[in-house]
Amino acid sequence: MGIGWAASNDDGKLTETVLTFDISSLQVTITYAMPKARARKRKLPIISEAVVKSNSTSIAAQSCRNTIRKYHVLMKRRTQLEQDPQEHKRDLAEIDRQITDLGGLERYQQLSSLGQQEERGGGSEKIFIKWLKELNLHRRSETSGKLRLLEVGALKPDNYQHHSSWVEWMPIDLRSRHPSITEQDFLLLDQKEHQNKWDAISLSLVLNFVPMPTDRGRMLQLAYNFLLPDGFLFLALPLPCIANSRYVTFDHLKALMESIGFIEIRERWRKNGKMGYWLYQKKSPPPLSSRTSQSFAKKVVLRTGNRNNFVIILDPSVQTTQSSNPP
Ligand SMILES: C[S@@+](CC[C@H](N)C(=O)[O-])C[C@H]1O[C@@H](n2cnc3c(N)ncnc32)[C@H](O)[C@@H]1O
């Protein structure tokens, strides 16, 4: 499975596609027929069964990526049209029809869960857990209790089951695939109830799913408010979102997160890789004056050329705070 990710312009038209896939997982075997000593026939490759199998795997993987990509584009367009639903009634109905034809969120989740298994040798929670262990969080004192983790965008209910002796997690998703997964939009969580509640929050392949750049920013700002002081935010994104965006670079992401109050403590990606992973810790937000001077509330072109349009825009109306009183 690969990661399909699409960028579109402000009208929702597809401008470019980032498709990363792992051909190393396809075992391509080409068997040549050994020519008989006397026969002077041309050597013709005999395509083995493995090749046929790998070709069909590759076609299936390509189709998965295309569906995920189309879904992202349609969702972005839908969110734009929803700004004025009366005006765009017919377009919205058409977009909804196309989303249904694709199989809706259910199909998207099925394809994503295949990705979780195959793409990364398991879910990204392995990396998150490894980092938490490096920070000795599995050896918390008895008085601190288990680490309280909010898993956003959970395709499976049991991602943290192996670590249940020290992790107590709540999986949520826009669409629940299991009774133990709470069907809940993270952006609509009760702010008072969740203020300073969680030791850790996971946003693995969720931020890139969110169609509107300001909602992506709000997601990070709310995650900050929902964490306890010194709490941890795990972020996983398709690498091109950061490595090849017109509006985001690695330094920009770091500075944007710092402007919220997050300090980057771990980072993992490799050149030409598919995924990027980051671990942040909640610290005091910088003074308001420095936050406004370094504005992340608008789109700024940072690189030109053949890039994608992934962008995160902070919402100035969301106040980030470390205190237990809601802003
Ligand atoms: C690509 S899947 C990622 C699943 C998994 N976390 C992983 O790393 O493979 C994205 C999931 O995030 C969910 N999601 C997106 N926005 C969300 C939101 N605002 N609140 C809760 N779940 C959300 C989607 O419904 C989808 O199931």
The ligand as a MOL file (V3000), in Angstrom:
LIG
                    3D

  0  0  0     0  0            999 V3000
M  V30 BEGIN CTAB
M  V30 COUNTS 27 29 0 0 0
M  V30 BEGIN ATOM
M  V30 1 C -5.7960 8.0700 7.2190 0
M  V30 2 S -6.7870 7.6130 8.5720 0 CHG=1
M  V30 3 C -5.4630 7.4220 9.7390 0
M  V30 4 C -5.6780 6.3320 10.6870 0
M  V30 5 C -4.5720 6.0040 11.6570 0
M  V30 6 N -4.4850 6.9910 12.7000 0
M  V30 7 C -3.2420 5.7860 10.9930 0
M  V30 8 O -2.2550 6.4000 11.4080 0
M  V30 9 O -3.1500 4.9760 10.0850 0 CHG=-1
M  V30 10 C -7.4730 9.1420 9.1080 0
M  V30 11 C -8.5880 8.9530 10.1070 0
M  V30 12 O -8.7440 10.1740 10.8110 0
M  V30 13 C -10.1040 10.3780 11.0400 0
M  V30 14 N -10.3310 11.8100 11.2970 0
M  V30 15 C -10.0970 12.8210 10.4530 0
M  V30 16 N -10.4580 13.9980 10.9890 0
M  V30 17 C -10.9080 13.7240 12.2420 0
M  V30 18 C -11.4490 14.5050 13.2850 0
M  V30 19 N -11.5990 15.8170 13.1590 0
M  V30 20 N -11.8160 13.8990 14.4240 0
M  V30 21 C -11.6980 12.5490 14.5590 0
M  V30 22 N -11.2070 11.7450 13.5900 0
M  V30 23 C -10.8140 12.3200 12.4380 0
M  V30 24 C -10.7580 9.8740 9.7470 0
M  V30 25 O -12.1230 9.5720 9.9240 0
M  V30 26 C -9.9160 8.6480 9.4290 0
M  V30 27 O -10.4710 7.4770 9.9690 0
M  V30 END ATOM
M  V30 BEGIN BOND
M  V30 1 1 1 2
M  V30 2 1 2 3
M  V30 3 1 2 10
M  V30 4 1 3 4
M  V30 5 1 4 5
M  V30 6 1 5 6
M  V30 7 1 5 7
M  V30 8 2 7 8
M  V30 9 1 7 9
M  V30 10 1 10 11
M  V30 11 1 11 12
M  V30 12 1 11 26
M  V30 13 1 12 13
M  V30 14 1 13 14
M  V30 15 1 13 24
M  V30 16 1 14 15
M  V30 17 1 14 23
M  V30 18 2 15 16
M  V30 19 1 16 17
M  V30 20 1 17 18
M  V30 21 2 17 23
M  V30 22 1 18 19
M  V30 23 2 18 20
M  V30 24 1 20 21
M  V30 25 2 21 22
M  V30 26 1 22 23
M  V30 27 1 24 25
M  V30 28 1 24 26
M  V30 29 1 26 27
M  V30 END BOND
M  V30 END CTAB
M  END
